Amino acid sequence: MRVFAGIAATAILIAACGGTAAVSTPTPSPSPTPSPSPTVSNVFKAELKSANETPQPITDAEATCAGTATVTLNPTSVKFDVTITGCPASTAINIGHIHEGASGVGGPVKISTGLAAGELTLTGGGVTFSKTATPAGPPAWDAALITAIMANPSGYYVNFHSTAHSGGVIRGQLTKA
């Protein structure tokens, strides 16, 4: 009788739990795939000053122009975030580039901002803008140039040109931001 009572109790317990199918072994759930770490941007700055221009600093009314350029370098794009301030109302900023050259030395254009003459309008003597350059240029550039700039940022400078100063009105060497 006790055996029968034990069997009956076990049967009731199994039925109450939903039968033998209710007893399951845990199945492993797939672990989430970690997302790739974001790539660290290679960000550089340039303090733009008319006194940095070569062969001679600017000494006329546009000598008051100044600014900052934040340059984010990647193998497939270069982003320029620029603020220009303190210019006379008549100043027209026409073009801007990264040149190769140490402080006080002029050098060739390596990467253009893509800024075109007449594209910017200064308000109150200043302007803030962003431009993104691609390897197609002009001038064309490649990942090797980006690597060279990152290895020696002080060997490159940002230069913006005005109508009155076609050789450049404000300039600043690149430094790590």
C-alpha positions in Angstrom: 0.0 0.0 0.0 2.8 2.3 0.8 4.4 1.6 -2.6 1.1 2.3 -4.3 0.8 5.6 -2.3 4.3 6.6 -3.3 3.7 5.9 -7.0 0.4 7.8 -6.9 2.1 10.8 -5.2 4.8 10.8 -7.8 2.3 10.6 -10.7 0.3 13.5 -9.2 3.5 15.5 -8.8 4.5 14.9 -12.4 1.0 15.7 -13.7 1.0 18.9 -11.6 4.3 20.0 -13.1 3.1 19.5 -16.6 4.3 16.0 -17.2 7.8 14.8 -17.9 8.2 17.4 -20.7 8.2 20.1 -18.0 11.5 18.9 -16.7 14.0 20.5 -19.1 17.6 21.1 -19.2 18.6 24.6 -19.7 19.6 25.4 -23.2 22.4 27.9 -23.6 21.4 31.2 -25.0 23.7 32.7 -27.6 25.9 35.4 -26.1 25.6 38.8 -27.8 28.4 39.6 -30.2 30.4 42.5 -28.9 30.2 45.6 -31.1 33.5 46.8 -32.4 35.2 49.5 -30.5 34.8 52.9 -32.0 37.8 54.2 -33.9 39.6 57.0 -32.1 39.5 60.1 -34.2 42.8 61.8 -34.9 42.0 65.3 -34.0 44.4 68.2 -34.4 44.1 72.0 -33.8 45.6 75.1 -35.3 45.6 78.5 -33.8 45.2 80.8 -36.8 46.9 84.2 -36.6 47.9 86.8 -39.1 51.3 87.2 -37.4 52.1 83.6 -38.4 52.0 84.3 -42.1 55.2 84.1 -44.2 57.2 85.5 -45.7 55.8 88.5 -43.7 53.1 88.8 -41.1 50.0 90.8 -42.1 50.3 94.4 -41.0 47.2 96.1 -42.6 43.6 96.1 -41.4 43.3 92.3 -41.8 46.0 91.9 -39.1 43.1 91.6 -36.7 41.9 88.4 -38.2 42.3 85.3 -36.1 40.7 81.9 -35.6 40.9 78.2 -34.8 40.7 75.2 -36.9 40.0 71.7 -35.6 41.0 69.1 -38.1 39.8 65.5 -37.8 42.0 63.2 -39.9 40.8 59.8 -41.3 42.1 57.7 -44.2 39.0 58.5 -46.3 38.1 62.1 -45.1 39.4 65.2 -43.4 36.9 67.3 -41.6 37.7 71.0 -40.9 35.7 72.8 -38.2 36.8 76.4 -38.4 36.0 79.7 -36.6 37.4 82.9 -37.9 37.0 86.2 -35.9 38.2 89.8 -35.7 38.3 90.5 -39.4 37.3 93.9 -40.9 33.8 93.8 -42.4 35.3 94.0 -45.9 37.4 90.8 -45.6 36.5 88.0 -47.9 37.9 84.5 -47.0 38.3 82.7 -50.3 40.2 79.4 -49.8 41.9 77.3 -47.1 44.2 74.3 -47.0 46.6 72.2 -45.1 50.2 72.9 -46.4 53.3 71.0 -45.7 55.9 73.3 -43.9 57.4 74.0 -40.5 56.6 77.2 -38.6 57.8 80.2 -40.6 58.3 78.2 -43.8 55.9 78.2 -46.8 55.0 74.9 -48.4 52.9 73.2 -51.0 49.1 72.6 -50.5 48.5 69.0 -49.4 44.8 68.9 -48.5 42.2 71.6 -49.5 39.2 72.4 -47.4 37.2 72.6 -50.6 36.2 76.2 -49.8 35.5 78.2 -52.9 35.8 82.0 -53.4 32.5 83.7 -52.4 31.2 80.8 -50.4 31.6 82.4 -47.0 30.0 85.6 -45.7 31.6 87.1 -42.6 29.1 88.6 -40.2 30.5 91.0 -37.6 34.0 90.1 -38.9 33.7 86.4 -38.3 32.3 83.1 -39.5 32.1 79.5 -38.3 31.9 76.7 -40.8 32.7 73.0 -41.4 34.0 71.4 -44.6 34.9 67.8 -45.3 37.6 66.9 -47.9 37.9 63.6 -49.6 41.0 61.9 -51.2 39.9 62.9 -54.7 40.9 66.5 -53.8 42.0 68.5 -55.6 44.8 68.0 -54.8 44.4 64.3 -54.5 45.8 62.7 -51.3 45.9 59.2 -49.7 46.2 57.4 -46.4 50.0 57.7 -46.5 49.7 61.5 -46.3 47.3 61.2 -43.3 49.8 58.9 -41.6 52.6 61.4 -42.3 50.6 64.3 -40.8 49.7 62.3 -37.7 53.4 61.4 -37.2 54.6 65.0 -37.6 51.7 67.5 -37.2 54.0 70.4 -36.6 55.4 69.9 -40.1 52.0 71.0 -41.5 49.9 74.1 -41.2 46.4 75.3 -41.9 46.2 78.5 -44.0 43.2 80.6 -45.0 43.5 83.2 -47.8 41.6 86.4 -48.3 41.0 88.6 -51.4 43.5 91.1 -50.1 46.0 88.4 -49.1 46.0 85.7 -51.8 49.1 84.1 -50.2 47.3 83.8 -46.9 45.8 85.9 -44.2 45.8 83.6 -41.1 47.9 80.6 -40.5 48.6 78.1 -37.7 50.7 74.9 -37.2 48.9 71.7 -36.5 49.1 70.4 -32.9 47.4 67.3 -31.3 44.1 68.5 -29.8 
